[in-house]
């Protein structure tokens, strides 16, 4: 949702309320950790984030280039390692 311009904190709050009140069998700790990882990733790869816009202005490149090209691989590895960490931490 952050890639569409919705602030990550708003996304985390909305998704957290929906997921925690639903009848899912996922542990609440796993949901909380996944939402935090998702928030960190959205700050990392969202072209609407203030730091991304500032860096793109200083480097004279579009914000999507900074968000996807420069931060994309780091974000992918962060997502994979975080998913594995959440799995082993909550089981």
Secondary structure, DSSP 4 states (H G I P E B T S, - for coil): -GGGT--HHHHHHHHHHHHHHS---S-HHHHHHHHHHHHHHHHHH-TTSHHHHHHHHHHTS-HHIIIIIITHHHHHHHHHHHHHHHHHHH-
